[in-house]
Amino acid sequence: MKQILLNTKISKIYMICVILIAFLLLTSYFSYAMFTVSKEKSNAISIVTGTLSYVLKIDGVSTDKLVVGPKEEKTFTITLSNPNERMARFNFYYLNNLPSGVFAGYKIIDNYNTPPIDTGVNLEKVNTISSSQTYQIVLANHTEEEQIINLGVSVGLDYNNLSLPSNGHLFREITNTVSDTILFDTKNNINVEDNEQYFVTGEDPNNYIWYSGKLWRAVSIDTSDNSVKLVTQWNISAISYNESGNTAFEGSYMEEWLNDISVDGFLGNLREPEKFIKMNSVWNATETAETTKLAKTTLVTDPVGLLSSYEHTMSYSGTDYTTGYLNNGLGWWSITPYNDTQVCVVFSDGSISYDLPTEVAGIRPTINLKPSIKIVKGNGTENNPYRIDGDNDTNLLGTLLNTRYSGEYIRFGTGENNLYRIVSHENVMGTKITSAEPLKKSGNFITTTFGNNSIFTNNNTIGTFLNRDYLNIENGYLKSEDIAMIEESSTWYLGVVGDSDSYKLAKYTNTTDNIFTTSIIYTKVGLLRLGELMAGQFTRYSEKGENIPTNLTTMYWTLTPYNNTNYVHRIRNSGSSIPTDTTQVAISIKPSLNLKQNVIITGGDGTLQNPFTLALAS
């Protein structure tokens, strides 16, 4: 993957360049780095994800220079072939020996606008090529004498540097790191006002990345090492930030959940975190009521953190950050304490406010990818996110599902209820899954009350539905082969989580000893706990800048009692949680179950666009 620049014949160095390029052109085809260009030209850097081939021809003959007669326009063709999935960019340029003040202009005959007449080297016109395309290019000589014009296609690291690089060759290696890819995709606006972080801004930039079963957005690039900060696109779960009156991130419930390396925490379910992320990332958890750049009063070192209120405001290039790409239509915690009693939160319309740390709001975990991580596939859009080297598995036929990662999608069930996601491997041998969204019937979310009290059983209202109606193939939720994959009995934890309590009490007797609660039930199908992975929302509750519901999300029951009487935690439409009366309110159902250890993958790659298909191994 190479860079090549073509220069004039004025100097000895230029002559070497032309001779070498002429030699290469005899072979007709070149292999060039596929690249993108920053709108911040002073910081322009090229990146590579594959090869971009082209051939220059005049009257069918390959060449690197063009003879244009007096006052003549000369038409020739340039053919580019891009075998990559990502959109490539190229910049045609020309060099001539015209005297000062005399110029040649050019235009590309296609669907592009004619660029302005240029004085020698065109550095601004960037064109795109998605597959293979031949362009006609017209060069105009405005002098009374014949002109020889040298031609090229720029993939330059620095467009203004037309001399040989330090290695003495016309070629320069260029890498496809995540930072380069994000910084220099032309759809991405990059705010470089902060010299410590370059921020991606705008309403919908090409900064989607798929890693470890989850969709992320690239937020910023650390200028000290080119690591890339990612935040999950959706709310992965919901918990209280901390106990009453304590807004510090360090030592909080939130810090523990994010960095818990067990099956219960976020970090413990990431794919090979030591390989992909900066384990010693520094998070600015300084208290402030402002949204300007934070002082560095309170710094915490952890693998996983949250975005600060300042980082959220930097997501949009203007002043209305409610329309920025970080507004996912849900409510979620920031890492920033607002004062001694409240923590900053982002509301579903994208505005920033504050709440008590005991409230239960959505979680968008944040990590920093190592600088060396590279892009190998995708174009950064939501439907075709960037895939990174080492997390782009292919040919998983026959792989055990219990080796895969939290968040990955699977085909399971029927009709409108045929999409599920991996939660964890809580029972070690098998795979815990949950429906990707609450159950539907004829396009509408179905609802039910919970039961006569807050304790889930096989015989209460929701337990009866899940372990009888849901498992009945005549009701159309599951197929017989799906049911055959489900463990006959699993352990479901029914610990109580009250005001100011840690999420861990949903499963354990306390927050330190990891002794399981004695409040359990054994049954085939259950629900997710409060604070469990995938107990969040994965689509928009409201449109950008609005509080108008989209009806794409709905509230649903969890398994976790708020008290021992009639209240259970529910996940709200906006991703937060609130205790709900089990007898008075009918809300939606998001079933959870454990698949057997011998379930194997028969197809797919685990993404939303291509979910795993499954079968029982013989």
C-alpha positions as CSV (number, residue, x, y, z in Angstrom):
1,M,0.0,0.0,0.0
2,K,1.9,3.0,-1.3
3,Q,2.0,6.7,-1.9
4,I,3.2,8.2,-5.2
5,L,3.7,11.8,-6.2
6,L,4.5,13.0,-9.8
7,N,6.6,16.1,-10.2
8,T,8.0,18.4,-12.9
9,K,11.2,18.0,-14.8
10,I,12.7,21.3,-13.6
11,S,15.2,19.8,-11.2
12,K,17.3,16.6,-11.0
13,I,15.0,15.2,-8.4
14,Y,12.0,15.9,-10.5
15,M,13.7,14.2,-13.4
16,I,14.2,11.1,-11.3
17,C,10.6,11.1,-10.4
18,V,9.4,11.3,-14.0
19,I,11.7,8.6,-15.2
20,L,10.6,6.3,-12.5
21,I,6.9,7.0,-13.0
22,A,7.3,6.6,-16.8
23,F,8.9,3.2,-16.2
24,L,6.0,2.1,-13.9
25,L,3.4,3.4,-16.4
26,L,4.8,1.0,-19.0
27,T,3.1,-1.8,-17.0
28,S,-0.2,0.1,-17.4
29,Y,-1.5,-0.3,-13.9
30,F,-0.6,1.2,-10.5
31,S,-1.5,0.2,-7.1
32,Y,-2.2,3.1,-4.8
33,A,-3.3,3.6,-1.2
34,M,-7.0,4.0,-0.8
35,F,-7.4,7.2,1.3
36,T,-9.6,9.9,2.7
37,V,-8.8,13.5,3.1
38,S,-9.5,15.8,6.1
39,K,-11.4,19.0,5.7
40,E,-8.6,20.4,7.9
41,K,-6.1,20.6,5.1
42,S,-3.3,21.6,7.5
43,N,-3.7,18.3,9.3
44,A,-4.4,16.1,6.3
45,I,-3.2,12.6,6.6
46,S,-3.9,9.7,4.2
47,I,-5.0,6.3,5.4
48,V,-5.1,2.8,3.8
49,T,-7.6,0.0,3.9
50,G,-6.8,-1.6,0.6
51,T,-5.6,-0.8,-2.9
52,L,-6.8,1.7,-5.4
53,S,-5.7,0.9,-8.9
54,Y,-5.7,3.3,-11.9
55,V,-4.3,3.7,-15.4
56,L,-3.8,7.0,-17.3
57,K,-4.4,6.8,-21.0
58,I,-4.3,9.1,-24.0
59,D,-5.8,7.7,-27.2
60,G,-5.6,4.3,-25.5
61,V,-1.9,4.6,-24.7
62,S,-0.7,4.7,-21.0
63,T,1.2,7.8,-20.1
64,D,2.2,10.1,-17.3
65,K,2.4,13.3,-19.3
66,L,0.3,15.1,-21.8
67,V,1.3,17.3,-24.8
68,V,-1.2,20.1,-25.3
69,G,-0.9,22.4,-28.3
70,P,-1.3,26.2,-28.3
71,K,-4.7,27.3,-27.1
72,E,-5.8,23.7,-27.2
73,E,-8.0,21.6,-25.0
74,K,-6.8,18.0,-24.7
75,T,-9.1,15.2,-23.5
76,F,-7.8,11.9,-22.0
77,T,-9.2,9.2,-19.7
78,I,-8.3,8.0,-16.2
79,T,-9.7,4.7,-15.1
80,L,-9.8,3.8,-11.4
81,S,-10.8,0.5,-9.8
82,N,-11.6,0.3,-6.1
83,P,-11.9,-3.3,-4.8
84,N,-12.5,-2.1,-1.2
85,E,-15.8,-1.9,0.7
86,R,-15.0,1.7,1.7
87,M,-15.5,4.7,-0.5
88,A,-12.1,5.7,-1.9
89,R,-11.0,9.3,-2.6
90,F,-8.6,10.5,-5.2
91,N,-7.3,13.8,-6.3
92,F,-6.2,14.2,-9.9
93,Y,-3.5,16.8,-10.3
94,Y,-1.2,18.2,-13.0
95,L,2.2,20.0,-13.1
96,N,3.3,22.2,-15.9
97,N,6.3,24.4,-17.0
98,L,4.2,27.4,-17.7
99,P,5.6,30.8,-16.8
100,S,4.3,32.7,-13.9
101,G,0.8,34.0,-14.4
102,V,0.0,31.6,-17.2
103,F,-2.2,28.6,-16.4
104,A,-3.9,25.5,-17.5
105,G,-7.3,24.5,-16.3
106,Y,-9.0,21.2,-16.1
107,K,-12.4,19.6,-15.6
108,I,-13.6,16.0,-15.0
109,I,-16.4,15.1,-17.3
110,D,-18.7,13.0,-15.1
111,N,-21.2,14.1,-12.4
112,Y,-18.8,16.4,-10.8
113,N,-18.9,20.2,-10.9
114,T,-16.2,21.8,-13.0
115,P,-13.5,23.0,-10.5
116,P,-12.1,26.5,-10.7
117,I,-9.1,27.1,-13.0
118,D,-6.0,26.4,-11.1
119,T,-2.4,27.6,-11.4
120,G,-0.5,24.4,-11.7
121,V,-1.4,21.9,-8.9
122,N,-5.0,21.3,-8.0
123,L,-5.1,20.5,-4.2
124,E,-8.8,21.0,-3.4
125,K,-10.9,18.9,-5.7
126,V,-11.4,15.5,-4.1
127,N,-13.4,12.9,-6.0
128,T,-14.9,9.6,-4.9
129,I,-14.9,6.2,-6.4
130,S,-16.9,3.3,-5.0
131,S,-16.1,0.5,-7.4
132,S,-14.7,1.1,-11.0
133,Q,-15.1,4.2,-13.0
134,T,-13.6,5.8,-16.1
135,Y,-13.4,9.6,-16.2
136,Q,-12.7,11.9,-19.1
137,I,-10.5,14.8,-18.1
138,V,-10.0,17.9,-20.2
139,L,-6.8,20.0,-19.8
140,A,-6.7,23.5,-21.4
141,N,-3.5,25.3,-22.6
142,H,-3.9,29.0,-22.5
143,T,-0.5,29.9,-24.0
144,E,0.6,30.4,-27.6
145,E,3.1,27.5,-27.3
146,E,2.9,23.8,-27.0
147,Q,3.0,22.6,-23.3
148,I,4.1,19.3,-21.7
149,I,2.0,18.6,-18.6
150,N,2.9,15.9,-16.1
151,L,-0.1,14.1,-14.6
152,G,-0.8,12.2,-11.4
153,V,-3.3,10.9,-8.9
154,S,-2.5,12.2,-5.4
155,V,-2.6,10.1,-2.3
156,G,-0.1,12.3,-0.6
157,L,0.6,12.5,3.1
158,D,1.2,16.2,2.6
159,Y,-0.2,17.7,-0.6
160,N,2.3,20.5,-0.6
161,N,5.3,18.2,-0.4
162,L,6.1,17.2,-4.0
163,S,9.8,16.2,-3.3
164,L,11.1,12.8,-2.6
165,P,10.5,11.4,0.9
166,S,13.5,10.8,3.2
167,N,13.8,7.2,2.2
168,G,14.8,8.3,-1.3
169,H,11.9,6.6,-3.1
170,L,8.6,7.7,-4.5
171,F,6.8,5.4,-2.2
172,R,5.7,5.9,1.4
173,E,4.1,3.4,3.7
174,I,0.7,4.6,5.1
175,T,-1.2,2.7,7.8
176,N,-5.0,2.3,8.2
177,T,-5.2,2.9,11.9
178,V,-8.5,3.8,13.5
179,S,-7.4,7.4,14.2
180,D,-6.3,8.1,10.6
181,T,-9.5,6.5,9.3
182,I,-11.8,8.6,11.5
183,L,-9.8,11.8,11.2
184,F,-9.7,11.9,7.4
185,D,-13.0,10.5,6.2
186,T,-14.3,13.6,4.4
187,K,-17.8,13.2,5.9
188,N,-16.4,13.6,9.4
189,N,-16.0,17.2,10.7
190,I,-13.0,17.3,13.0
191,N,-12.8,20.0,15.7
192,V,-9.1,20.6,16.5
193,E,-9.6,23.5,18.9
194,D,-8.7,21.3,21.9
195,N,-5.0,20.5,21.4
196,E,-5.4,17.4,23.7
197,Q,-8.3,15.8,21.9
198,Y,-9.5,16.2,18.3
199,F,-13.2,15.7,18.3
200,V,-15.5,14.2,15.7
201,T,-18.5,16.5,15.3
202,G,-21.7,16.7,13.4
203,E,-25.1,15.0,13.1
204,D,-24.2,11.7,11.5
205,P,-20.5,11.3,10.7
206,N,-18.9,8.1,9.5
207,N,-17.7,7.0,12.9
208,Y,-19.6,3.8,13.7
209,I,-17.3,0.9,14.8
210,W,-18.3,-2.6,15.7
211,Y,-16.3,-4.2,18.4
212,S,-17.0,-7.1,20.9
213,G,-20.7,-7.5,19.9
214,K,-21.5,-3.8,20.3
215,L,-21.9,-0.8,18.1
216,W,-19.7,2.2,19.1
217,R,-19.1,5.8,18.0
218,A,-15.6,7.2,17.7
219,V,-15.6,10.4,19.8
220,S,-12.1,11.8,19.8
221,I,-8.5,11.2,19.1
222,D,-5.9,11.7,21.9
223,T,-3.2,13.8,20.3
224,S,-0.5,12.5,22.6
225,D,-0.7,8.9,21.2
226,N,-3.5,8.7,18.6
227,S,-5.6,6.4,20.7
228,V,-9.3,6.7,19.9
229,K,-12.1,7.2,22.4
230,L,-15.2,5.1,21.7
231,V,-18.7,5.2,23.4
232,T,-21.4,2.7,22.8
233,Q,-24.1,3.9,20.5
234,W,-26.8,2.6,22.8
235,N,-27.4,2.1,26.5
236,I,-26.0,-1.2,27.5
237,S,-27.7,-1.3,30.9
238,A,-29.0,0.9,33.7
239,I,-27.9,1.3,37.4
240,S,-27.6,3.9,40.1
241,Y,-24.5,6.0,39.8
242,N,-23.6,5.8,43.5
243,E,-25.0,5.8,47.0
244,S,-26.8,8.9,48.4
245,G,-24.8,12.0,48.8
246,N,-21.7,10.6,47.0
247,T,-21.1,11.9,43.4
248,A,-17.5,10.7,43.1
249,F,-16.8,8.4,40.2
250,E,-13.9,6.7,41.9
251,G,-15.2,4.0,44.2
252,S,-18.8,4.4,42.8
253,Y,-21.2,1.7,41.8
254,M,-20.7,2.9,38.2
255,E,-16.9,2.6,38.3
256,E,-17.3,-1.0,39.7
257,W,-19.9,-2.0,37.1
258,L,-17.8,-0.7,34.2
259,N,-14.5,-2.3,35.3
260,D,-15.8,-5.5,36.8
261,I,-13.8,-8.4,35.2
262,S,-16.4,-11.0,36.3
263,V,-19.3,-12.3,34.3
264,D,-21.4,-9.6,35.9
265,G,-19.5,-6.6,34.7
266,F,-18.8,-4.8,31.5
267,L,-15.1,-5.2,31.2
268,G,-15.3,-8.9,32.0
269,N,-17.4,-9.4,28.9
270,L,-15.3,-7.5,26.4
271,R,-13.3,-9.4,23.9
272,E,-9.6,-9.5,24.8
273,P,-9.5,-6.0,26.4
274,E,-5.7,-6.1,26.9
275,K,-5.3,-6.5,23.2
276,F,-7.7,-3.8,22.0
277,I,-8.0,-1.1,24.7
278,K,-5.8,1.1,26.8
279,M,-6.0,-0.5,30.2
280,N,-4.5,2.6,31.9
281,S,-6.8,5.2,30.4
282,V,-7.2,8.4,32.4
283,W,-10.7,9.7,33.0
284,N,-11.5,13.3,34.0
285,A,-14.1,13.1,36.7
286,T,-13.7,16.7,37.9
287,E,-16.8,18.3,39.4
288,T,-18.2,21.2,37.4
289,A,-21.5,22.9,36.6
290,E,-20.1,24.2,33.3
291,T,-19.8,22.4,30.0
292,T,-16.5,24.0,29.0
293,K,-13.2,22.1,29.1
294,L,-12.6,20.6,32.5
295,A,-9.8,21.3,34.9
296,K,-7.8,18.3,35.8
297,T,-8.7,18.2,39.5
298,T,-10.0,14.7,39.7
299,L,-8.4,12.1,37.4
300,V,-9.2,8.3,37.7
301,T,-7.2,5.6,35.9
302,D,-9.4,2.7,34.7
303,P,-9.8,0.6,31.5
304,V,-13.5,1.8,31.1
305,G,-15.2,5.1,32.0
306,L,-17.9,7.4,30.8
307,L,-18.0,10.5,28.7
308,S,-17.8,13.9,30.4
309,S,-20.4,16.6,30.0
310,Y,-17.8,18.6,28.1
311,E,-17.1,15.8,25.6
312,H,-20.8,15.6,24.9
313,T,-21.0,19.3,24.1
314,M,-18.1,18.9,21.7
315,S,-20.0,16.3,19.5
316,Y,-21.7,19.0,17.5
317,S,-19.8,21.6,15.5
318,G,-22.1,24.5,16.4
319,T,-23.8,25.4,19.6
320,D,-26.8,23.2,19.5
321,Y,-25.3,19.9,20.7
322,T,-28.8,18.4,21.0
323,T,-28.5,17.5,17.3
324,G,-25.0,16.0,17.5
325,Y,-24.4,12.3,16.8
326,L,-24.0,11.6,20.6
327,N,-27.7,12.3,21.1
328,N,-29.0,8.8,20.8
329,G,-32.5,9.7,21.9
330,L,-32.1,8.1,25.3
331,G,-31.1,9.3,28.8
332,W,-27.7,8.3,30.2
333,W,-25.1,9.1,32.9
334,S,-22.0,11.2,32.3
335,I,-18.9,10.8,34.4
336,T,-19.1,14.4,35.6
337,P,-20.3,15.4,39.1
338,Y,-22.4,18.5,38.9
339,N,-22.1,19.3,42.6
340,D,-21.8,17.5,45.9
341,T,-25.2,16.0,45.6
342,Q,-25.9,15.5,41.8
343,V,-24.3,14.1,38.7
344,C,-24.6,15.4,35.1
345,V,-26.9,13.3,32.9
346,V,-27.9,13.6,29.2
347,F,-31.6,13.6,28.6
348,S,-33.3,12.0,25.7
349,D,-33.5,15.2,23.7
350,G,-29.7,15.6,24.0
351,S,-29.7,18.4,26.6
352,I,-27.5,18.2,29.7
353,S,-29.0,18.3,33.2
354,Y,-28.3,16.6,36.5
355,D,-29.8,14.0,38.9
356,L,-29.2,12.4,42.2
357,P,-26.7,9.6,42.1
358,T,-29.3,7.2,43.5
359,E,-31.5,7.5,40.5
360,V,-31.2,4.7,37.9
361,A,-30.2,6.0,34.5
362,G,-28.7,4.4,31.3
363,I,-25.1,3.5,30.8
364,R,-23.0,4.1,27.7
365,P,-19.5,2.6,28.5
366,T,-16.5,4.4,27.1
367,I,-13.1,3.0,26.2
368,N,-9.9,4.1,24.4
369,L,-8.7,1.9,21.5
370,K,-5.0,1.4,21.4
371,P,-3.2,3.5,18.7
372,S,-2.1,0.5,16.8
373,I,-5.6,-1.0,16.1
374,K,-6.4,-1.0,12.4
375,I,-9.5,-0.9,10.3
376,V,-9.9,-3.9,8.0
377,K,-13.5,-3.6,6.7
378,G,-16.5,-1.3,6.5
379,N,-17.2,2.4,5.7
380,G,-18.1,3.8,9.1
381,T,-21.9,4.0,8.5
382,E,-24.5,2.5,10.8
383,N,-25.3,-0.3,8.4
384,N,-21.7,-1.0,7.5
385,P,-19.6,0.0,10.5
386,Y,-15.8,-0.2,10.6
387,R,-14.5,-3.6,11.6
388,I,-11.2,-3.7,13.4
389,D,-8.3,-6.1,13.0
390,G,-8.7,-9.1,15.4
391,D,-12.4,-8.7,15.8
392,N,-13.5,-9.5,12.3
393,D,-14.0,-13.2,12.4
394,T,-15.0,-15.1,9.3
395,N,-16.0,-18.7,8.6
396,L,-17.3,-19.5,12.1
397,L,-19.1,-22.6,10.9
398,G,-19.2,-25.1,13.7
399,T,-17.9,-22.7,16.4
400,L,-19.5,-23.2,19.8
401,L,-21.8,-20.3,20.7
402,N,-20.5,-20.3,24.2
403,T,-17.2,-18.9,22.9
404,R,-18.8,-15.7,21.6
405,Y,-19.3,-12.2,23.0
406,S,-22.0,-10.2,24.8
407,G,-24.1,-8.2,22.5
408,E,-23.7,-10.4,19.3
409,Y,-26.9,-11.0,17.4
410,I,-28.5,-14.4,16.7
411,R,-31.4,-15.7,14.8
412,F,-33.7,-17.4,17.3
413,G,-37.5,-17.5,17.4
414,T,-40.0,-16.8,14.6
415,G,-41.4,-13.9,12.6
416,E,-41.1,-10.5,14.2
417,N,-39.6,-12.1,17.3
418,N,-36.7,-13.9,15.6
419,L,-33.8,-11.7,16.8
420,Y,-31.9,-12.3,20.1
421,R,-28.6,-11.2,21.6
422,I,-26.0,-12.8,23.7
423,V,-26.0,-11.5,27.3
424,S,-23.2,-13.5,29.0
425,H,-22.1,-17.0,29.9
426,E,-23.3,-16.8,33.5
427,N,-23.7,-20.5,33.9
428,V,-20.2,-21.0,32.5
429,M,-21.1,-23.9,30.1
430,G,-23.9,-22.4,28.1
431,T,-24.9,-19.0,26.7
432,K,-27.5,-16.6,28.2
433,I,-29.5,-14.8,25.6
434,T,-32.4,-12.3,25.5
435,S,-34.7,-11.0,22.9
436,A,-33.3,-8.0,21.0
437,E,-36.4,-6.1,21.8
438,P,-39.5,-6.9,23.9
439,L,-42.0,-9.4,22.4
440,K,-44.4,-8.3,19.7
441,K,-47.7,-9.5,18.3
442,S,-48.8,-8.1,14.9
443,G,-46.3,-5.2,15.2
444,N,-47.4,-4.2,18.7
445,F,-45.5,-4.8,21.9
446,I,-47.4,-7.2,24.1
447,T,-47.9,-6.3,27.7
448,T,-48.8,-8.0,31.0
449,T,-48.8,-7.3,34.7
450,F,-46.0,-8.9,36.8
451,G,-48.1,-10.7,39.4
452,N,-49.5,-10.5,42.8
453,N,-46.2,-9.4,44.4
454,S,-42.6,-8.7,43.5
455,I,-41.3,-12.3,43.5
456,F,-41.0,-14.0,40.2
457,T,-42.3,-17.6,40.2
458,N,-43.3,-20.2,37.6
459,N,-46.9,-19.6,38.5
460,N,-47.2,-15.8,38.8
461,T,-48.6,-13.9,35.9
462,I,-45.4,-13.2,34.0
463,G,-43.8,-16.5,35.0
464,T,-46.8,-18.4,33.7
465,F,-46.6,-16.6,30.4
466,L,-42.9,-17.2,29.9
467,N,-42.8,-20.9,30.9
468,R,-46.1,-21.9,29.2
469,D,-47.4,-19.6,26.6
470,Y,-44.0,-18.4,25.3
471,L,-42.8,-22.0,25.0
472,N,-45.9,-23.2,23.2
473,I,-45.0,-23.3,19.5
474,E,-48.6,-22.8,18.5
475,N,-48.3,-19.2,19.9
476,G,-45.6,-18.4,17.3
477,Y,-42.8,-17.1,19.5
478,L,-40.4,-20.1,19.1
479,K,-39.9,-23.0,16.8
480,S,-39.5,-26.6,18.1
481,E,-35.8,-26.5,17.2
482,D,-35.4,-23.3,19.3
483,I,-37.0,-24.9,22.3
484,A,-34.7,-27.9,21.9
485,M,-31.6,-25.6,22.4
486,I,-32.9,-24.2,25.8
487,E,-31.6,-25.5,29.1
488,E,-34.4,-27.2,30.9
489,S,-33.7,-25.3,34.2
490,S,-31.6,-22.3,35.0
491,T,-30.9,-20.3,38.2
492,W,-32.6,-16.9,38.4
493,Y,-31.5,-14.4,41.1
494,L,-34.2,-12.4,42.9
495,G,-32.2,-10.1,45.2
496,V,-33.8,-6.8,46.2
497,V,-32.3,-3.5,45.1
498,G,-33.7,-0.5,46.9
499,D,-33.0,3.2,47.0
500,S,-29.3,3.9,47.2
501,D,-28.4,0.2,46.8
502,S,-25.7,-1.3,44.6
503,Y,-26.8,-3.2,41.5
504,K,-24.8,-6.2,42.9
505,L,-27.5,-6.9,45.5
506,A,-29.7,-8.2,42.7
507,K,-27.5,-11.3,42.7
508,Y,-25.4,-11.3,45.9
509,T,-25.9,-10.9,49.6
510,N,-23.6,-7.9,49.7
511,T,-21.2,-5.9,47.5
512,T,-17.9,-7.5,48.5
513,D,-18.1,-11.2,49.2
514,N,-19.8,-12.4,46.0
515,I,-22.0,-14.8,48.0
516,F,-25.1,-15.5,46.0
517,T,-28.4,-14.4,47.4
518,T,-30.7,-17.1,48.7
519,S,-33.6,-15.5,46.9
520,I,-33.5,-17.7,43.7
521,I,-35.8,-19.7,41.5
522,Y,-35.1,-22.5,39.1
523,T,-37.0,-22.4,35.8
524,K,-36.6,-22.5,32.1
525,V,-37.3,-18.9,31.1
526,G,-36.8,-15.8,33.1
527,L,-36.0,-12.1,32.7
528,L,-32.9,-9.9,32.9
529,R,-31.8,-8.4,36.3
530,L,-31.4,-4.7,37.0
531,G,-27.9,-3.8,36.0
532,E,-27.4,-6.9,33.8
533,L,-25.8,-6.6,30.4
534,M,-28.3,-6.0,27.6
535,A,-30.8,-4.6,30.1
536,G,-30.8,-1.3,28.2
537,Q,-32.4,0.3,25.2
538,F,-31.1,-0.2,21.7
539,T,-33.0,2.3,19.6
540,R,-34.2,5.9,19.9
541,Y,-36.9,6.9,22.4
542,S,-37.1,10.4,21.0
543,E,-36.0,12.3,17.9
544,K,-33.0,14.7,18.1
545,G,-33.8,17.8,20.0
546,E,-37.3,16.6,20.8
547,N,-39.1,14.7,23.7
548,I,-41.6,13.2,21.3
549,P,-41.6,9.4,21.5
550,T,-40.7,7.4,18.4
551,N,-42.7,4.4,19.6
552,L,-39.6,2.3,18.7
553,T,-38.9,1.6,22.4
554,T,-41.1,0.4,25.2
555,M,-40.8,-0.1,28.9
556,Y,-40.2,-3.7,30.1
557,W,-40.0,-5.8,33.3
558,T,-36.8,-6.9,35.0
559,L,-36.5,-9.7,37.4
560,T,-35.3,-7.5,40.3
561,P,-37.7,-6.5,43.2
562,Y,-37.5,-3.0,44.5
563,N,-39.0,-4.2,47.7
564,N,-40.5,-7.4,49.1
565,T,-44.1,-6.3,48.5
566,N,-45.5,-5.0,45.1
567,Y,-42.7,-3.1,43.3
568,V,-40.3,-4.4,40.7
569,H,-37.7,-2.4,38.6
570,R,-38.6,-1.8,35.0
571,I,-36.5,-0.4,32.2
572,R,-38.2,2.7,30.8
573,N,-38.6,3.8,27.2
574,S,-35.8,6.3,27.6
575,G,-33.4,3.7,29.1
576,S,-33.6,4.7,32.8
577,S,-35.4,2.6,35.5
578,I,-38.1,3.1,38.0
579,P,-39.9,0.9,40.5
580,T,-43.3,-0.2,39.2
581,D,-46.4,-1.7,40.8
582,T,-46.6,-5.4,39.9
583,T,-50.4,-5.5,40.0
584,Q,-51.5,-2.2,38.5
585,V,-49.3,-1.7,35.4
586,A,-49.1,-3.9,32.3
587,I,-45.8,-3.5,30.5
588,S,-43.7,-5.4,28.0
589,I,-41.7,-8.6,28.2
590,K,-38.1,-9.2,27.3
591,P,-37.5,-13.0,27.9
592,S,-34.1,-14.4,28.9
593,L,-32.9,-18.0,28.8
594,N,-29.8,-20.1,28.7
595,L,-28.9,-22.1,25.6
596,K,-27.1,-25.5,25.9
597,Q,-23.4,-25.8,25.7
598,N,-23.5,-27.8,22.5
599,V,-25.2,-25.1,20.4
600,I,-23.0,-24.2,17.4
601,I,-22.9,-21.5,14.8
602,T,-24.0,-22.5,11.3
603,G,-23.7,-19.1,9.7
604,G,-23.5,-15.3,10.1
605,D,-21.0,-13.1,11.8
606,G,-23.0,-11.9,14.9
607,T,-23.8,-8.4,13.6
608,L,-27.2,-6.9,13.3
609,Q,-26.9,-7.1,9.5
610,N,-25.8,-10.8,9.6
611,P,-26.8,-12.5,12.8
612,F,-25.6,-16.0,13.8
613,T,-27.7,-18.9,12.8
614,L,-27.6,-21.9,15.2
615,A,-28.1,-25.6,15.6
616,L,-27.5,-28.3,18.2
617,A,-24.3,-30.2,17.6
618,S,-24.8,-33.9,17.1
